[in-house]
Amino acid sequence: MNSKKETKWREQAAKLFSKKVIMFDLDGTLTKSKAALDEEMALLLCQLLGKKFVAVMGGGNYPQFKNQFLKYLKCAETELKKLFILPVSGGSLYKYQDGQWSLEYSHTLTAKEKERVVGAFQKAFRDIRYIAPPKVYGKVIEDRESQITFSALGQKAPLKDKREWNTKNDIRPKLKAALEKYLPEFEVRFGGLTSIDITKKGIDKAYGVEQVAKFLSISKKDVVYIGDALYKGGNDYAVKRANIDTMQVKDEKETKQLIHFLLLSLKS
């Protein structure tokens, strides 16, 4: 690493030094989209948990978090007790206690709410004359209990295909606008490269940050959120809009650099 980049990461890490909670987005920040947590990142997170409270939030449901993240996190029990998991963009929260992950809250959609959301998708598809891709991978509309998620290429689409669709065929702005007409009492937002996530009104990533702060009886100022999509329209933007301290990273490689230098600063 050249000296200019090293200086940049040392300065960024210094801003995190006084924070009590370091919160991360999952896809694109700690892992590639829907990819397993790698060994290096897992080790860095365990080391960070020895120093700070850590929270991880993403659009996937709890089973997705288990298979993608928790399965590969081999931390000591004392470290796991300092970790918060927030699936479905803050719609639920899990905490480690008594040797297992315990659900602290879940804003589950009712059967009628789910039916209303799915019906709105059908109306919105007609409104924008949506043409589905010729090939999809898995469910296109998925019930995540606290969230209904539309993924244009399906839940299991390869990252390469997602990036290509996002660059060439992203119809989500039109679809989101159409959905908002039918679902004024819900949150409708982009998720990842190909998704739209729908939750109850007021349930978003900013809400998730607030719940972690409330759980620990600390101020939101004691939390920093690190994500790859903090720009307007990005799936992390709700946190920035709520005036919570944030830090932008490009990908999981930059996140590793940031954690590495934060750990160095905490040792000194």
C-alpha positions in Angstrom: 0.0 0.0 0.0 1.4 3.4 -0.9 1.8 6.1 1.8 -1.1 8.2 0.5 -3.6 5.4 0.9 -2.1 4.4 4.3 -2.5 8.0 5.5 -6.1 8.0 4.3 -7.1 4.8 6.1 -5.3 5.9 9.3 -7.3 9.2 9.2 -10.5 7.3 8.6 -9.8 4.8 11.4 -9.1 7.7 13.8 -12.6 9.0 13.3 -14.0 5.6 14.6 -11.8 5.4 17.6 -14.3 7.0 20.1 -17.4 5.2 18.7 -19.0 2.6 20.9 -20.7 0.7 18.1 -19.3 0.0 14.6 -22.2 -1.0 12.4 -21.7 -2.5 8.9 -23.8 -3.2 5.9 -23.4 -6.8 4.8 -23.5 -7.2 1.0 -20.9 -5.1 -0.8 -19.3 -4.0 2.5 -18.4 -7.2 4.5 -18.9 -9.6 1.6 -19.6 -9.6 -2.1 -23.3 -9.8 -2.9 -24.8 -13.0 -1.3 -21.3 -14.4 -1.0 -19.9 -16.1 2.1 -17.9 -14.2 4.6 -14.2 -14.9 4.0 -11.7 -16.1 6.6 -9.8 -12.8 6.7 -12.9 -10.7 7.3 -14.2 -13.1 9.9 -10.9 -12.9 11.8 -10.9 -9.1 11.7 -14.4 -8.9 12.9 -13.7 -11.2 15.9 -10.7 -9.0 16.8 -12.9 -5.9 16.5 -15.5 -7.5 18.8 -12.8 -7.8 21.4 -12.7 -4.0 21.4 -16.1 -2.7 20.4 -19.7 -3.5 20.0 -20.4 -4.5 16.4 -23.7 -4.6 14.4 -24.3 -6.0 10.9 -27.4 -5.1 8.9 -28.6 -6.2 5.5 -31.6 -6.8 3.4 -31.5 -10.6 3.6 -33.6 -12.6 6.1 -32.2 -14.4 9.2 -31.6 -17.8 7.4 -29.6 -15.8 4.8 -27.5 -14.2 7.5 -26.8 -17.6 9.1 -25.7 -19.2 5.8 -23.7 -16.2 4.5 -22.3 -14.7 7.7 -22.8 -16.4 11.0 -21.7 -19.8 9.7 -18.2 -18.5 9.1 -17.8 -16.3 12.1 -15.7 -18.4 14.6 -15.5 -15.9 17.5 -15.3 -16.6 21.2 -18.6 -16.5 23.1 -17.5 -13.3 24.9 -17.0 -11.7 21.5 -20.3 -12.9 20.1 -22.2 -11.4 23.0 -21.1 -7.9 21.7 -22.6 -8.6 18.2 -26.0 -7.5 16.9 -27.5 -9.0 13.8 -30.2 -7.0 11.9 -31.8 -8.8 9.0 -34.4 -7.4 6.6 -32.9 -3.9 6.8 -33.5 -3.5 10.5 -36.9 -5.2 10.5 -35.7 -7.7 13.1 -32.8 -7.8 15.6 -30.9 -10.8 17.0 -28.6 -10.9 20.0 -26.3 -13.7 21.2 -27.2 -15.0 24.7 -27.2 -18.4 26.5 -25.3 -20.0 23.6 -27.7 -19.1 20.8 -29.0 -16.3 18.7 -32.1 -14.8 20.3 -34.8 -12.7 18.5 -35.2 -9.3 20.3 -37.9 -7.9 17.9 -39.5 -8.5 14.5 -41.9 -6.3 12.6 -43.5 -9.1 10.7 -45.9 -8.2 8.0 -49.5 -9.6 8.4 -51.0 -11.9 5.8 -53.2 -9.0 4.6 -50.2 -6.7 4.3 -48.2 -9.3 2.3 -51.2 -9.8 0.0 -51.5 -6.0 -0.5 -47.8 -5.7 -1.4 -47.8 -8.6 -3.9 -50.9 -7.2 -5.5 -49.2 -3.8 -5.8 -46.3 -5.4 -7.7 -48.7 -6.9 -10.2 -50.4 -3.5 -10.8 -47.0 -1.8 -11.0 -45.7 -4.3 -13.5 -48.7 -3.5 -15.7 -48.3 0.2 -15.3 -44.7 0.2 -16.5 -45.2 -2.6 -19.0 -42.5 -4.6 -17.3 -40.9 -7.4 -19.4 -39.3 -10.0 -17.2 -35.8 -11.3 -18.0 -35.7 -14.5 -20.1 -33.8 -16.3 -17.3 -34.1 -15.9 -13.6 -32.4 -17.7 -10.7 -34.8 -18.6 -7.8 -37.7 -16.5 -6.5 -38.4 -13.1 -8.0 -40.7 -12.0 -5.2 -39.7 -13.4 -1.8 -41.5 -13.3 1.5 -38.9 -12.5 4.2 -41.6 -12.1 6.9 -40.7 -8.5 7.9 -40.0 -7.6 4.3 -41.2 -8.5 0.7 -38.3 -8.4 -1.7 -38.4 -8.2 -5.5 -35.2 -9.3 -7.3 -35.3 -8.9 -11.0 -33.1 -11.9 -11.8 -34.2 -14.0 -8.8 -32.7 -14.4 -5.3 -29.8 -16.7 -6.5 -28.6 -14.8 -9.5 -24.8 -14.7 -10.1 -23.1 -11.4 -9.2 -21.9 -10.9 -12.8 -25.4 -11.1 -14.1 -26.7 -8.7 -11.4 -24.0 -6.1 -12.3 -24.8 -6.3 -16.0 -28.6 -6.0 -15.4 -28.0 -3.0 -13.1 -25.9 -1.3 -15.8 -28.1 -2.0 -18.8 -31.6 -2.8 -17.7 -32.3 -1.2 -14.3 -36.0 -0.4 -14.4 -36.3 0.0 -10.6 -36.7 3.8 -10.5 -39.9 3.4 -12.6 -41.1 0.4 -10.7 -40.4 2.1 -7.3 -42.4 5.2 -8.4 -45.3 3.0 -9.5 -45.3 0.9 -6.3 -45.3 4.1 -4.1 -48.6 5.1 -5.6 -50.2 1.8 -4.4 -48.3 1.5 -1.1 -48.2 4.9 0.6 -48.3 3.3 4.0 -45.1 1.2 3.4 -41.4 1.8 2.9 -40.3 1.2 -0.7 -36.6 1.3 -1.4 -33.8 -0.1 -3.5 -31.8 -3.1 -2.2 -28.5 -4.2 -3.7 -28.1 -4.2 -7.5 -31.4 -5.7 -8.6 -33.8 -5.6 -5.7 -36.6 -3.5 -4.3 -37.4 -4.0 -0.6 -40.8 -3.3 1.1 -41.3 -3.0 4.8 -43.7 -1.4 7.2 -43.6 2.4 7.3 -40.6 3.7 9.3 -38.7 0.4 9.3 -35.4 1.0 7.5 -31.7 1.0 8.2 -31.9 4.2 10.2 -34.5 2.6 12.4 -32.1 -0.4 12.9 -29.3 2.0 14.1 -31.7 3.6 16.5 -32.7 0.3 18.0 -29.1 -0.8 18.6 -28.4 2.5 20.4 -31.6 2.1 22.4 -30.7 -1.4 23.4 -27.3 -0.3 24.7 -28.7 2.9 26.3 -26.3 5.1 24.3 -26.7 8.1 21.9 -26.9 7.7 18.1 -23.7 9.8 18.1 -21.9 6.8 19.7 -22.7 4.7 16.5 -21.0 4.9 13.1 -22.5 3.1 10.1 -20.2 1.8 7.3 -21.6 0.9 3.9 -21.0 0.9 0.2 -24.3 2.6 -0.9 -24.7 5.8 1.1 -25.4 7.9 -1.9 -28.9 9.2 -2.6 -31.0 6.3 -3.7 -28.6 3.7 -2.4 -29.8 1.0 0.1 -27.7 2.6 2.9 -28.9 6.2 2.3 -31.6 6.1 5.0 -28.9 6.1 7.6 -27.2 9.2 6.2 -30.5 11.0 5.7 -31.2 10.5 9.5 -28.0 12.4 10.4 -26.2 9.4 11.8 -22.5 9.3 11.4 -21.5 7.3 8.3 -18.4 6.2 6.4 -18.4 5.2 2.7 -16.4 2.2 1.4 -16.1 0.9 -2.1 -16.1 -2.8 -1.3 -15.1 -5.5 1.2 -11.4 -4.9 0.5 -11.7 -1.3 1.7 -13.6 -2.4 4.7 -10.7 -4.8 5.6 -8.3 -1.9 5.4 -10.4 0.3 7.6 -10.8 -2.4 10.3 -7.1 -3.2 10.1 -6.1 0.4 10.8 -8.8 0.8 13.5 -7.4 -2.2 15.3 -3.9 -0.7 15.1 -5.2 2.5 16.6 -7.0 0.7 19.4 -3.8 -1.1 20.4 -1.7 2.1 20.6 
